[in-house]
Amino acid sequence: MSLDAIDVLRSLRLLRSHDAEDRKRGITLLSSSLDDPRVAQVFEYLHQHDPDPGVRALAWQALNPHGPAIPAPGPPLALPPEPTGPQPTPVPPIERADPPPAAPFLMNPAHARWIARQRSSSGRWRRMVLWLTGLLLLVAGVLWGLVLPDWVTWYRLRQDGMTVNGTLSDLQDGGDSYFARYHFYTSDSADLPFPGEQRVDREAFETLVEGDPVEVTYLPDNPDVSRLAWENPEDARRDRQTIVAGGTTGAVLLLLLTNRFQRGSRRLLRGEIVSCEGHTDQRQRVNVRLQCRFRTPFGQVHTVQASQVRADLTLDTLPAAGTPVIVEYHHDRAFRVL
């Protein structure tokens, strides 16, 4: 009797069951499919490893339908008792470290010192740019945090503000700073005036008199925000801070662009040798010719050939395939193997 695919899957699920009776029923169902080597392999595993003796015996009978009913393997023999007394200290296994990466092969050994200098200067430049960019970003953030609220208030007063007549309440001389206090009424608060205070320059301070009428611009939705029509020295301070904040932001962008240009103008990339061959000339020098490949910063793989006459090499010491090389990369049409 042959089983269809659904019956085979159902029988395999029974073989994976934790119930021994289900596993026996699965063996019985699959006994007619022993021509399938995968079924025979499953039965062999059950015969060897199933914890239930009945399942092991049934698996053996299914594998040997015409042979003697040899009992399934019994439980493993009991281990001898552990020896008593002091035992030798086990020696821990020796941990073998991974071999160090192979040193890059240089077509011209004179480039070794130049490569070291380039990598060292590149690392210092990146660290300097990182620290300087962070410092300038902090300064720019603080400055923009100071000037942006003043600019927002100035813009709202200019766009949405209403101008009314107010009265100068008091003048105060702070030495280096001069302040004018005033009050005004709105259409919604005819009985309760709104107070205000603003810095004025010395010329305005000397011409103003307490009780003088003044023009006041305020926000209809928030009359506490107002200012006089007189020139406010705070505007000049805000303009200076804006210039400094903008200059600092520009310096950050310039640093980032410079770093990007330097990284993009010349990079030292790592490649590997695909094949290498050489021959000796009349002066016993080795003319090395190799083919190597490398991946550009944009993900493209380039294959390049290079040759160099080396008096310090022999044919037996040529680099093998897979040996790393260093490629000086400018762009996709300008690169060379160092």
C-alpha positions as CSV (number, residue, x, y, z in Angstrom):
1,M,0.0,0.0,0.0
2,S,1.5,3.3,-1.1
3,L,0.8,6.5,0.9
4,D,0.1,9.8,-0.6
5,A,1.9,13.0,0.4
6,I,-0.6,13.9,3.1
7,D,-0.4,10.5,4.7
8,V,3.4,10.7,4.7
9,L,3.4,14.1,6.4
10,R,0.9,12.9,9.0
11,S,3.1,9.9,9.7
12,L,6.2,12.0,10.1
13,R,4.3,14.2,12.6
14,L,3.5,11.1,14.6
15,L,7.2,10.1,14.6
16,R,8.0,13.4,16.2
17,S,5.4,13.0,18.9
18,H,6.3,12.7,22.6
19,D,3.9,9.8,22.9
20,A,5.4,6.4,22.2
21,E,2.1,5.0,20.9
22,D,2.0,7.8,18.3
23,R,5.5,7.0,17.2
24,K,4.6,3.3,16.9
25,R,1.6,4.2,14.8
26,G,3.8,6.3,12.6
27,I,6.2,3.4,12.1
28,T,3.3,1.1,11.1
29,L,2.0,3.6,8.6
30,L,5.4,4.2,7.0
31,S,6.4,0.6,6.9
32,S,5.0,0.3,3.4
33,S,7.3,3.1,2.2
34,L,10.7,1.6,3.0
35,D,11.8,1.9,-0.6
36,D,12.3,5.5,0.2
37,P,15.8,5.9,1.6
38,R,14.7,8.8,3.8
39,V,12.1,6.6,5.6
40,A,14.7,3.9,6.1
41,Q,17.1,6.5,7.6
42,V,14.4,7.7,10.0
43,F,13.7,4.1,11.1
44,E,17.4,3.5,11.7
45,Y,17.6,6.6,13.8
46,L,14.6,5.4,15.9
47,H,16.1,2.0,16.3
48,Q,19.3,3.4,17.6
49,H,18.1,6.4,19.7
50,D,14.4,6.2,20.7
51,P,14.0,6.1,24.5
52,D,11.1,3.6,24.3
53,P,12.2,-0.1,23.9
54,G,8.9,-0.9,22.1
55,V,9.5,1.8,19.5
56,R,13.1,0.6,19.0
57,A,11.9,-3.0,18.5
58,L,9.2,-2.0,16.1
59,A,11.6,0.1,14.1
60,W,14.0,-2.9,13.9
61,Q,11.1,-5.2,12.7
62,A,10.2,-2.6,10.0
63,L,13.8,-2.6,8.8
64,N,14.1,-6.4,8.8
65,P,10.6,-7.7,7.9
66,H,11.9,-11.2,6.9
67,G,14.8,-11.5,9.4
68,P,14.8,-12.8,13.0
69,A,13.2,-10.5,15.5
70,I,16.4,-9.4,17.1
71,P,15.6,-7.3,20.1
72,A,16.4,-3.6,19.8
73,P,19.5,-2.3,21.4
74,G,19.0,-2.1,25.1
75,P,20.0,0.8,27.5
76,P,23.7,1.6,27.5
77,L,25.9,-0.4,29.9
78,A,26.5,1.2,33.3
79,L,29.6,3.1,33.6
80,P,32.3,1.9,36.0
81,P,32.4,3.9,39.3
82,E,34.4,7.0,39.3
83,P,37.8,6.5,40.9
84,T,38.3,8.0,44.3
85,G,41.3,9.9,45.6
86,P,43.1,13.0,44.2
87,Q,42.8,13.4,40.5
88,P,45.2,15.1,38.2
89,T,44.4,18.7,37.3
90,P,43.1,18.7,33.7
91,V,45.2,20.7,31.3
92,P,43.2,23.4,29.6
93,P,43.2,23.3,25.8
94,I,45.6,25.7,24.1
95,E,43.7,28.5,22.5
96,R,45.2,29.3,19.1
97,A,44.8,32.9,18.1
98,D,43.8,33.7,14.6
99,P,46.8,34.4,12.4
100,P,47.5,38.1,11.9
101,P,46.4,39.6,8.6
102,A,48.9,39.5,5.8
103,A,50.9,42.7,5.2
104,P,50.0,44.5,2.0
105,F,52.3,44.0,-0.9
106,L,53.8,47.2,-2.3
107,M,54.8,47.5,-5.9
108,N,57.3,50.1,-4.9
109,P,58.6,49.7,-1.3
110,A,59.5,53.4,-1.2
111,H,55.8,54.1,-0.8
112,A,55.6,52.5,2.7
113,R,56.7,55.7,4.5
114,W,54.5,57.9,2.5
115,I,51.5,55.6,3.2
116,A,52.2,55.7,6.9
117,R,52.3,59.5,6.8
118,Q,49.1,59.8,4.8
119,R,47.3,57.5,7.2
120,S,48.6,59.4,10.3
121,S,47.8,62.8,8.9
122,S,44.4,61.6,7.8
123,G,43.6,60.3,11.3
124,R,44.7,63.6,12.9
125,W,42.7,65.6,10.4
126,R,39.6,63.6,11.1
127,R,39.9,64.0,14.8
128,M,40.6,67.7,14.5
129,V,37.6,68.2,12.3
130,L,35.4,66.2,14.6
131,W,36.4,68.2,17.7
132,L,36.2,71.6,15.9
133,T,32.9,70.7,14.3
134,G,31.4,69.7,17.6
135,L,32.6,72.9,19.3
136,L,31.3,75.2,16.5
137,L,28.0,73.3,16.5
138,L,27.7,74.0,20.3
139,V,28.4,77.7,19.8
140,A,26.0,78.0,16.9
141,G,23.3,76.2,18.8
142,V,23.7,78.6,21.8
143,L,23.7,81.7,19.6
144,W,20.7,80.6,17.6
145,G,18.9,79.7,20.8
146,L,19.4,83.3,21.9
147,V,18.5,85.2,18.7
148,L,15.7,83.1,17.3
149,P,13.1,84.0,20.0
150,D,13.9,87.7,19.4
151,W,13.5,87.3,15.7
152,V,10.2,85.5,16.1
153,T,8.9,88.2,18.4
154,W,10.1,91.0,16.0
155,Y,8.5,89.2,13.0
156,R,5.2,88.7,14.7
157,L,5.0,92.4,15.9
158,R,5.8,93.5,12.3
159,Q,3.3,91.2,10.7
160,D,0.4,91.0,13.2
161,G,1.1,93.8,15.6
162,M,-1.4,96.7,16.3
163,T,-0.2,100.2,17.0
164,V,-1.9,102.3,19.7
165,N,-1.0,105.4,21.7
166,G,0.5,104.8,25.1
167,T,1.9,106.9,27.9
168,L,5.5,107.0,29.2
169,S,5.4,106.0,32.9
170,D,9.0,106.2,34.0
171,L,12.6,106.6,32.9
172,Q,15.5,104.8,34.5
173,D,19.2,105.4,34.1
174,G,21.2,102.2,34.6
175,G,24.6,103.7,33.9
176,D,25.4,102.0,30.6
177,S,21.7,101.1,29.9
178,Y,18.6,103.3,29.7
179,F,15.1,102.0,30.2
180,A,11.7,103.5,29.4
181,R,8.6,102.1,31.1
182,Y,5.2,102.7,29.5
183,H,1.6,101.6,29.6
184,F,-1.2,101.4,27.0
185,Y,-4.8,100.4,26.7
186,T,-6.4,98.0,24.3
187,S,-9.9,97.8,23.0
188,D,-10.6,94.8,25.2
189,S,-9.1,96.4,28.4
190,A,-10.2,100.0,28.5
191,D,-10.0,100.0,32.3
192,L,-6.8,98.0,32.9
193,P,-3.6,99.2,31.2
194,F,-0.9,96.9,30.0
195,P,2.6,97.8,31.2
196,G,5.8,97.5,29.2
197,E,9.5,98.2,29.4
198,Q,12.1,98.7,26.7
199,R,15.7,99.7,26.4
200,V,16.4,103.0,24.6
201,D,19.5,104.7,23.5
202,R,21.0,107.7,25.3
203,E,19.7,110.3,22.7
204,A,16.1,109.1,23.2
205,F,16.5,108.9,27.0
206,E,17.5,112.6,27.0
207,T,14.6,113.7,24.9
208,L,11.8,111.7,26.6
209,V,9.8,113.1,29.6
210,E,7.6,111.1,31.9
211,G,4.0,111.4,30.8
212,D,4.8,111.9,27.1
213,P,2.6,110.1,24.6
214,V,4.4,107.2,22.8
215,E,3.4,104.8,20.1
216,V,3.2,101.2,21.2
217,T,2.9,98.1,19.0
218,Y,1.5,95.0,20.6
219,L,0.2,91.5,19.7
220,P,-3.6,91.4,19.8
221,D,-3.5,87.8,21.1
222,N,-0.9,88.6,23.7
223,P,-0.7,92.3,24.8
224,D,2.1,91.5,27.2
225,V,4.4,91.4,24.1
226,S,4.9,95.0,22.9
227,R,7.5,97.5,22.0
228,L,8.0,101.2,21.4
229,A,8.4,102.9,18.1
230,W,11.8,104.2,19.4
231,E,15.0,102.5,18.3
232,N,15.8,99.6,20.6
233,P,19.5,98.9,21.3
234,E,18.6,95.2,21.7
235,D,18.0,95.1,18.0
236,A,21.6,95.9,17.3
237,R,22.7,93.3,19.8
238,R,20.4,90.8,18.1
239,D,21.8,91.6,14.7
240,R,25.4,91.1,15.9
241,Q,24.5,87.8,17.4
242,T,22.8,86.7,14.2
243,I,25.9,87.5,12.2
244,V,28.1,85.5,14.6
245,A,25.6,82.6,14.6
246,G,25.4,82.6,10.8
247,G,29.2,82.8,10.5
248,T,29.6,79.9,12.9
249,T,27.1,77.8,11.0
250,G,28.9,78.7,7.7
251,A,32.2,77.6,9.3
252,V,30.7,74.2,10.2
253,L,29.4,73.7,6.7
254,L,32.8,74.8,5.3
255,L,34.6,72.3,7.5
256,L,32.2,69.5,6.5
257,L,32.7,70.3,2.8
258,T,36.4,70.5,3.2
259,N,36.5,67.2,4.9
260,R,34.3,65.7,2.2
261,F,36.5,67.2,-0.5
262,Q,39.7,65.9,1.1
263,R,38.3,62.4,1.6
264,G,36.9,62.4,-1.9
265,S,40.0,63.8,-3.6
266,R,42.4,61.1,-2.5
267,R,41.8,57.9,-0.6
268,L,44.0,54.9,0.2
269,L,41.9,51.8,-0.6
270,R,42.6,48.1,0.1
271,G,42.5,45.6,-2.7
272,E,43.7,42.1,-3.4
273,I,45.9,40.4,-5.9
274,V,44.1,38.2,-8.5
275,S,47.2,36.9,-10.2
276,C,50.9,37.6,-10.2
277,E,53.7,36.6,-12.5
278,G,57.3,37.7,-13.2
279,H,60.4,37.0,-15.1
280,T,64.0,38.0,-14.6
281,D,65.9,40.3,-16.9
282,Q,69.6,40.3,-17.8
283,R,70.5,42.0,-14.5
284,Q,68.7,39.3,-12.5
285,R,66.0,41.7,-11.5
286,V,62.4,40.5,-11.4
287,N,59.8,42.2,-13.6
288,V,56.6,41.8,-11.5
289,R,53.3,41.9,-13.3
290,L,50.2,41.5,-11.3
291,Q,46.4,41.9,-11.7
292,C,44.5,43.1,-8.7
293,R,40.9,44.3,-7.9
294,F,39.5,46.7,-5.4
295,R,36.2,48.2,-4.5
296,T,35.6,51.9,-4.9
297,P,33.9,54.0,-2.2
298,F,30.8,53.9,-4.4
299,G,30.6,50.1,-4.4
300,Q,32.0,49.4,-7.9
301,V,34.7,46.7,-8.3
302,H,37.6,47.7,-10.5
303,T,40.3,45.4,-11.9
304,V,43.7,46.9,-12.7
305,Q,47.1,45.7,-14.0
306,A,50.4,47.0,-12.7
307,S,54.1,46.2,-13.3
308,Q,57.3,47.0,-11.5
309,V,60.9,46.0,-11.7
310,R,62.1,44.8,-8.3
311,A,65.7,43.9,-7.5
312,D,64.8,42.7,-4.0
313,L,62.5,39.9,-5.1
314,T,63.0,36.5,-6.6
315,L,60.5,34.4,-8.6
316,D,60.0,32.3,-5.4
317,T,59.0,35.2,-3.3
318,L,56.3,36.7,-5.6
319,P,53.0,37.4,-3.7
320,A,50.3,34.8,-4.0
321,A,46.7,35.5,-5.1
322,G,44.7,37.0,-2.3
323,T,47.5,39.1,-0.9
324,P,46.3,42.6,0.0
325,V,47.5,45.7,-1.9
326,I,47.1,49.4,-1.4
327,V,45.4,51.5,-4.2
328,E,45.6,55.3,-4.3
329,Y,42.2,56.3,-5.5
330,H,41.2,59.8,-6.8
331,H,38.1,58.9,-9.0
332,D,37.1,56.1,-11.3
333,R,39.5,57.1,-14.0
334,A,42.5,58.0,-11.8
335,F,43.9,55.4,-9.5
336,R,47.2,53.4,-9.1
337,V,48.6,50.5,-7.2
338,L,51.2,51.6,-4.7
